[in-house]
Amino acid sequence: MSVPDSPYVLSHLDVLESEGVHVFREVAGEFERPVLLFSGGKDSIVMLHLA
């Protein structure tokens, strides 16, 4: 059970952001030259922010 006043409690969005960053790091570690495709849409802007 987590304590709400603890500095280690992450919000739902913080958890999602950390999972996304983890995925980027895993891909960057697996491939020699990873590529991020950018279309200018909402999904691309979020991916660019995480990268």
C-alpha positions as CSV (number, residue, x, y, z in Angstrom):
1,M,0.0,0.0,0.0
2,S,1.5,3.4,-1.0
3,V,1.5,6.5,1.1
4,P,-0.1,9.5,-0.7
5,D,2.3,12.0,0.8
6,S,5.4,10.0,-0.2
7,P,7.7,11.6,-2.7
8,Y,8.0,8.3,-4.5
9,V,4.3,8.0,-5.5
10,L,3.9,8.6,-9.2
11,S,0.8,9.9,-10.9
12,H,-0.8,7.8,-13.7
13,L,0.7,10.0,-16.4
14,D,4.2,9.8,-14.8
15,V,4.0,6.0,-14.9
16,L,3.0,6.0,-18.5
17,E,5.8,8.5,-19.4
18,S,8.4,6.3,-17.6
19,E,7.1,3.2,-19.4
20,G,7.4,5.1,-22.8
21,V,10.9,6.2,-22.0
22,H,11.8,2.6,-21.0
23,V,10.5,1.4,-24.4
24,F,12.7,4.0,-26.2
25,R,15.8,2.9,-24.3
26,E,15.1,-0.7,-25.0
27,V,14.8,-0.1,-28.8
28,A,17.9,2.1,-28.8
29,G,19.8,-0.6,-27.1
30,E,18.6,-3.3,-29.5
31,F,19.3,-1.6,-32.8
32,E,22.4,0.0,-34.3
33,R,20.6,3.0,-35.9
34,P,17.0,3.4,-34.6
35,V,14.7,5.8,-36.4
36,L,11.8,7.9,-35.3
37,L,9.3,8.8,-38.0
38,F,7.5,12.1,-37.5
39,S,4.3,13.0,-39.2
40,G,3.3,16.1,-37.2
41,G,0.3,14.5,-35.6
42,K,-0.5,14.1,-31.9
43,D,1.1,10.7,-31.6
44,S,4.3,11.9,-33.3
45,I,4.5,15.0,-31.0
46,V,4.2,12.8,-27.9
47,M,6.9,10.4,-29.2
48,L,9.2,13.3,-29.9
49,H,8.7,14.6,-26.4
50,L,9.5,11.3,-24.9
51,A,12.6,10.9,-27.1
